[in-house]
Amino acid sequence: MRDILETTVMMVGNEFDFMDLYDLMTLEETHYIDSFGTDQKIDALLVVVPTEHQGALETIMLDSISEDPYDAKIVAKAKSFVKDMRSIASRYIKNDRAELKAHLGVTWAVQYPEKVFRLINEQIISVRWENSEVLHKCFEQLISI
Protein backbone atom coordinates (compact mmCIF):
# COMPACT_ATOMS: atom_id res chain seq x y z
CA MET A 1 0.00 0.00 0.00
CA ARG A 2 2.79 2.39 0.92
CA ASP A 3 4.43 1.65 -2.45
CA ILE A 4 1.26 2.64 -4.27
CA LEU A 5 0.97 5.90 -2.34
CA GLU A 6 4.64 6.75 -2.83
CA THR A 7 4.37 6.06 -6.56
CA THR A 8 1.20 8.15 -6.78
CA VAL A 9 2.78 11.08 -4.94
CA MET A 10 5.84 10.84 -7.19
CA MET A 11 3.60 10.83 -10.31
CA VAL A 12 1.48 13.72 -9.08
CA GLY A 13 4.63 15.74 -8.44
CA ASN A 14 5.43 15.49 -12.14
CA GLU A 15 3.27 15.78 -15.20
CA PHE A 16 1.72 12.44 -16.05
CA ASP A 17 -0.99 10.83 -18.07
CA PHE A 18 -4.06 10.02 -15.96
CA MET A 19 -4.19 6.58 -17.59
CA ASP A 20 -0.91 5.74 -15.80
CA LEU A 21 -2.80 5.68 -12.51
CA TYR A 22 -5.02 2.84 -13.71
CA ASP A 23 -2.00 0.54 -13.38
CA LEU A 24 -1.96 1.35 -9.66
CA MET A 25 -5.65 0.60 -9.12
CA THR A 26 -5.39 -2.89 -7.70
CA LEU A 27 -6.68 -4.35 -4.46
CA GLU A 28 -3.83 -4.39 -1.95
CA GLU A 29 -3.79 -6.40 1.27
CA THR A 30 -2.09 -4.87 4.27
CA HIS A 31 -2.01 -5.67 8.00
CA TYR A 32 -1.89 -3.69 11.21
CA ILE A 33 -2.00 -4.47 14.92
CA ASP A 34 -5.09 -3.01 16.61
CA SER A 35 -5.26 -1.65 20.19
CA PHE A 36 -5.96 -5.19 21.50
CA GLY A 37 -2.79 -6.52 19.91
CA THR A 38 -4.72 -8.44 17.24
CA ASP A 39 -3.41 -8.60 13.70
CA GLN A 40 -6.03 -7.06 11.41
CA LYS A 41 -6.13 -7.42 7.64
CA ILE A 42 -7.28 -4.54 5.45
CA ASP A 43 -7.96 -4.73 1.73
CA ALA A 44 -7.45 -1.29 0.19
CA LEU A 45 -8.11 -0.04 -3.30
CA LEU A 46 -6.82 3.24 -4.64
CA VAL A 47 -9.50 4.84 -6.78
CA VAL A 48 -8.60 8.05 -8.56
CA VAL A 49 -11.14 10.45 -10.04
CA PRO A 50 -9.56 12.97 -12.42
CA THR A 51 -9.92 16.51 -11.15
CA GLU A 52 -8.64 18.49 -14.10
CA HIS A 53 -12.09 19.99 -14.60
CA GLN A 54 -15.16 20.83 -12.54
CA GLY A 55 -17.68 18.08 -11.92
CA ALA A 56 -15.16 15.29 -12.31
CA LEU A 57 -17.47 12.54 -11.11
CA GLU A 58 -20.37 13.67 -13.29
CA THR A 59 -18.03 14.00 -16.26
CA ILE A 60 -16.70 10.47 -15.76
CA MET A 61 -20.25 9.15 -15.58
CA LEU A 62 -21.31 10.99 -18.73
CA ASP A 63 -18.17 9.89 -20.55
CA SER A 64 -18.82 6.29 -19.51
CA ILE A 65 -22.44 6.48 -20.65
CA SER A 66 -21.23 7.93 -23.97
CA GLU A 67 -19.11 4.89 -24.70
CA ASP A 68 -22.25 3.26 -26.09
CA PRO A 69 -23.03 4.95 -29.45
CA TYR A 70 -26.79 4.83 -28.81
CA ASP A 71 -26.43 6.48 -25.39
CA ALA A 72 -23.84 8.95 -26.73
CA LYS A 73 -26.61 10.54 -28.81
CA ILE A 74 -28.79 10.87 -25.68
CA VAL A 75 -25.91 12.46 -23.75
CA ALA A 76 -25.27 14.95 -26.58
CA LYS A 77 -28.94 15.94 -26.90
CA ALA A 78 -29.28 16.22 -23.11
CA LYS A 79 -26.27 18.56 -23.04
CA SER A 80 -27.75 20.72 -25.77
CA PHE A 81 -31.12 20.82 -24.01
CA VAL A 82 -29.61 21.84 -20.66
CA LYS A 83 -27.48 24.53 -22.32
CA ASP A 84 -30.61 25.97 -23.96
CA MET A 85 -32.52 25.78 -20.69
CA ARG A 86 -29.85 27.48 -18.62
CA SER A 87 -30.97 31.00 -19.48
CA ILE A 88 -34.63 30.09 -18.98
CA ALA A 89 -34.07 28.13 -15.76
CA SER A 90 -31.42 30.37 -14.20
CA ARG A 91 -33.04 30.00 -10.79
CA TYR A 92 -32.11 26.31 -10.85
CA ILE A 93 -29.09 26.19 -13.17
CA LYS A 94 -27.04 29.00 -11.68
CA ASN A 95 -23.52 27.91 -12.61
CA ASP A 96 -21.48 25.44 -14.65
CA ARG A 97 -21.52 22.90 -11.82
CA ALA A 98 -25.34 22.90 -11.72
CA GLU A 99 -25.44 22.69 -15.52
CA LEU A 100 -23.29 19.58 -15.44
CA LYS A 101 -25.47 17.99 -12.75
CA ALA A 102 -28.58 18.85 -14.80
CA HIS A 103 -26.94 17.32 -17.87
CA LEU A 104 -26.43 14.03 -16.01
CA GLY A 105 -29.93 14.24 -14.53
CA VAL A 106 -31.58 14.77 -17.91
CA THR A 107 -29.55 11.91 -19.37
CA TRP A 108 -30.73 9.59 -16.60
CA ALA A 109 -34.31 10.86 -16.89
CA VAL A 110 -34.35 9.80 -20.54
CA GLN A 111 -32.65 6.48 -19.90
CA TYR A 112 -34.67 5.51 -16.81
CA PRO A 113 -37.86 7.57 -16.70
CA GLU A 114 -39.65 5.30 -14.23
CA LYS A 115 -36.79 5.50 -11.72
CA VAL A 116 -36.52 9.28 -11.99
CA PHE A 117 -40.22 9.51 -11.15
CA ARG A 118 -39.45 8.62 -7.50
CA LEU A 119 -37.46 11.85 -7.22
CA ILE A 120 -40.19 13.73 -9.04
CA ASN A 121 -42.74 12.26 -6.64
CA GLU A 122 -40.79 13.76 -3.72
CA GLN A 123 -40.82 17.09 -5.53
CA ILE A 124 -44.56 16.82 -6.17
CA ILE A 125 -45.17 16.27 -2.48
CA SER A 126 -43.02 19.28 -1.54
CA VAL A 127 -44.94 21.80 -3.71
CA ARG A 128 -47.81 23.71 -2.04
CA TRP A 129 -50.44 22.81 -4.63
CA GLU A 130 -53.26 24.30 -2.58
CA ASN A 131 -51.85 27.77 -3.32
CA SER A 132 -51.71 27.28 -7.08
CA GLU A 133 -53.90 29.70 -9.04
CA VAL A 134 -53.55 27.53 -12.14
CA LEU A 135 -54.93 24.49 -10.30
CA HIS A 136 -57.74 26.54 -8.75
CA LYS A 137 -58.82 27.72 -12.21
CA CYS A 138 -58.46 24.25 -13.63
CA PHE A 139 -60.61 22.62 -10.96
CA GLU A 140 -62.98 25.48 -10.16
CA GLN A 141 -65.80 23.66 -11.97
CA LEU A 142 -65.36 20.72 -9.61
CA ILE A 143 -65.63 22.97 -6.58
CA SER A 144 -69.07 24.16 -7.65
CA ILE A 145 -70.43 20.60 -7.87
N, C-alpha and C positions, 0 to 999 in steps of 0.2 A: 504494500500500500504506500509506504513511504517513497519507494522508487517511482511510483506513478505520480505522486504529488511533486516530487523533485523534478521529474521530467516535464511535467505540466508547467511548473513555475519557470523552468529554464526556457521552454518554448514560448511562454507568454512574454518573457523578457525580450525576446527577439521577434521579428516578423515571422509569421508562419501561416501555412495554409490550414484553415479550420479542419479540413479532412484528415490532417495528420493526427488530430485528437481521437478520431474514431479508433485508431490502433490501440489507444490506451483504455478504451471502454470495455473492460473485461471484468468479470466478477472476481474479486480478490478475497482470499481468506486470510484473516489475521487473528491473533489471539491477544488477550490481556488478562491480567490477574485482577479480579474484583476486590472489594473491600473485605470480603470474607475469605480471601486467599484462594478462591476457586478460579481455575482457568476457564475463561469464557471465549467462545469462538464468535467472530463477527464476519459476515460476508458483506463486503462493500463494493459498490459499483460507482465509478465516476461517470456522471452524466453531464455533458456540457451543452448548454444552449448558447448559440452564437448571440453576441450582444452588439454586433456592429451597427445595428439599427434599432429604432424604437419598435416595441411590440414583437420582440424576438420570438416568443412562444407562439403568438398568433400567426406570425409570418411562417414559422416552421410548419404549423398545422396547415395553413393554406397552400404552402409549397408541396407538402405531402399529398394533400387532396388533389392538387393539380397534376400529379404524376399520372393519373388516369386521364386519357384524352377526353373522355366524355365529361368527367367532373371538371376538367380544366376550363371547359366552355362555361360551366356554371359559375366557377370562381371568377372568371373574367367579366361575365355579365353582372354578377353581384357587385364587383368592384365598381363598375361603371354606374350601376344604379345608386350605390351609396355615395359616390362622388357627386352625382346629380342631386341627390337628396340633401347633401350637406348644407347648402345654402337655404333650403326650405326648412330643414329640421335642425337649425342651428342651436335650438334649446337643448337638444339631445346629443348632437354630434358637434361638440364645441372645439375639438382639436384633432390632430392627426391620430393620436392614440385611440380616441373614441371612434374615429372613422375606421380604423383597422379592426377594432372589436365589432363594429357594426358589419363590416365586410364579412368577417367570419360568421357572425350571427345570421346574416342573410343567406350565406352559403348553406349553413346547416338547416335553416328554415326551409330552403328549397329541397335539400336532400332528405330531410326527415320531418316533414310537416306535422305528423301526428305527435312526435316527441316534443316539438317546440310548443305545441298547444298547451302543455302543462305549465310552461312559463307564462304563456299568454293568459291562461286561466287565473294564475296568481295576480296578474295585472288587472284582469277584469274585476276580480274581487276587490282590489284596492281602489278602484275609481268610485267616486260618489255619484252614482247614476241617478239618485233621487234629485239631484240638483241640475240635471241636464235639461236645458230648454228644448233641445232637439227631441229628446225622448218624450217630454211632456206634450209637445205638438203632435208627435207621431202617435201617441196613445191617448190623446185627449178624447177621441170618440169612445174609447173603451170606458173611460171614467164616467161618461154620461149614461152608460147602460145600467 
